[in-house]
Amino acid sequence: MRSLPAILEALGRFEKVNTEALRKALLPHPGFRRAMLLAVERSFLKEQAWVLLRRFLLGENIRIKELQKAGITGVKNPLSARNAEQVLNTVLGGLFYLVIPGTMLLFDENEKTLVSRRQIPAKKIQIAANLMRRLIDSCTTGGLVGIVSIFAVLPGFLEICTRSYPALGQRLQMVRNEKQKPAWRWPVLPVTAVNTVQEPEYFLSQVIDNFERIILHCGGNVDGFRQNTQFQGNSILRKNAGSGYRRELLKMLSTLALKRIGGSN
């Protein structure tokens, strides 16, 4: 099957398809979500309605009046340059909610889209690079679930990304100076945990666990680290009642961790 309508029509014949999950899902393009639901329930559509819905799902600009005349409601805002990101996220998220556990995206960069001779890249290049950055962030932060993105690119593409849009180069672990090693990140807690871990004592315990792993990874000594940081951390919690303790707490832990990595206890 080579098109989204064909995939959705086939899913409609699959016993385990979960249309209710898609119906309740909060997706960025309600019109496309509605169109996907109708396509899965293809057997209930008249032929003319299916032809129009199929064209809509393939990206054609179908007017609302045509759709309504064929008995289709709730399907609006066809694919455009302005809403393409919302449509992509809705389609990928919708397939996941229905039943498909994962999707692979293949991109072939053959037109040197980001190449620019100007010192400051043109606005359209920055927009294109920012869209790539947003796609990467969505895949890594859970905005897009079960997505693998593969880019087939021309030589020098990664360096061009860095010059065109530093934030994209950062995601690709590229740096401006070839002799400089790319930076790496090791979150002390997942982003979701920062806001969901309510008890300060539990937050402290979880962060200490991760700092111990960082120290060990860097070849440092963790003997007595927990006892020392637990004592100082509890003192900080007592001084900062409420939610204002995290900055001082992480500053203390980072300082002590660096000492352990540097060889001092």
C-alpha positions, 0 to 999 in steps of 0.5 A, spaced: 500 500 500 503 506 497 498 511 500 495 514 507 488 512 504 490 505 502 493 504 509 487 507 513 482 503 509 486 496 510 486 498 517 479 498 517 478 491 516 483 489 521 480 487 528 485 490 533 484 497 530 482 502 535 478 507 532 476 509 539 483 511 541 484 515 535 477 519 536 479 521 543 486 523 542 488 530 542 492 531 535 494 538 532 490 537 526 482 535 528 480 536 521 485 530 519 484 526 525 477 526 523 478 524 515 483 518 518 477 516 522 472 516 516 477 513 512 478 507 517 470 506 517 470 506 509 465 501 508 460 506 511 462 512 506 458 512 499 463 512 493 463 520 491 464 521 499 470 516 499 473 519 492 473 526 496 476 524 502 481 520 499 483 526 495 483 530 501 488 525 505 493 525 499 494 533 500 489 536 495 485 542 497 478 540 497 473 545 499 469 544 505 462 545 501 464 539 496 465 535 502 459 537 506 455 536 499 458 529 499 455 528 507 462 529 510 463 533 516 468 536 520 474 535 515 477 542 513 483 545 513 487 541 507 494 540 507 498 547 506 505 549 507 503 553 513 500 547 517 504 541 514 508 540 520 501 539 524 498 534 519 505 530 519 504 530 527 497 528 526 498 522 521 503 519 525 500 520 531 493 517 528 497 511 526 500 510 532 493 510 536 489 506 531 494 500 532 501 501 528 506 501 533 512 504 529 513 508 523 519 509 519 520 516 515 525 516 510 528 523 507 533 524 501 536 531 501 538 531 493 537 539 492 542 542 497 536 545 500 540 548 506 546 551 502 547 558 502 553 563 501 551 568 505 554 569 512 547 570 515 542 564 511 536 566 508 530 566 512 527 560 508 533 556 510 532 558 517 525 555 517 527 549 514 532 547 519 528 549 524 523 544 522 528 539 522 530 541 529 523 540 531 522 533 528 528 531 532 526 534 538 519 531 537 522 524 536 526 524 542 521 528 547 515 523 546 511 528 542 512 523 536 511 516 539 515 510 535 518 514 530 525 513 526 527 518 522 532 516 517 536 522 512 540 520 506 544 526 505 550 529 501 557 530 503 558 536 508 550 536 510 551 536 517 556 542 517 552 546 513 546 544 518 551 547 524 552 554 520 545 555 517 542 553 524 546 552 530 540 549 534 540 544 529 547 542 529 547 542 536 541 536 536 546 533 531 552 533 536 556 538 531 560 543 533 563 549 529 570 548 530 572 541 528 578 540 533 573 541 538 569 535 541 561 535 541 558 536 547 554 531 550 548 531 555 546 527 561 539 529 564 539 528 571 532 527 571 527 526 565 523 532 563 517 529 565 519 527 572 521 534 574 514 536 574 511 530 576 516 528 582 512 532 588 516 530 594 522 534 595 526 528 599 524 523 593 526 528 588 533 529 592 534 521 592 533 520 584 537 526 582 543 523 587 542 516 583 543 519 577 549 523 579 552 517 582 552 514 575 555 520 572 561 520 576 562 512 575 561 513 568 567 519 568 571 514 572 570 518 579 569 515 586 562 515 589 564 512 596 561 516 601 558 521 596 550 519 597 551 520 605 555 527 604 550 529 599 544 527 602 546 530 609 547 537 605 541 536 600 536 535 607 539 542 609 537 545 603 530 542 603 529 545 610 532 552 608 527 552 602 520 550 603 516 549 597 519 549 590 525 553 590 530 548 592 532 545 586 537 550 583 541 550 590 540 543 590 543 541 583 548 547 584 551 543 590 550 536 587 554 539 581 560 542 585 561 535 589 560 531 583 565 535 579 570 534 585 569 526 585 570 526 577 577 531 578 579 526 583 578 529 590 573 527 595 
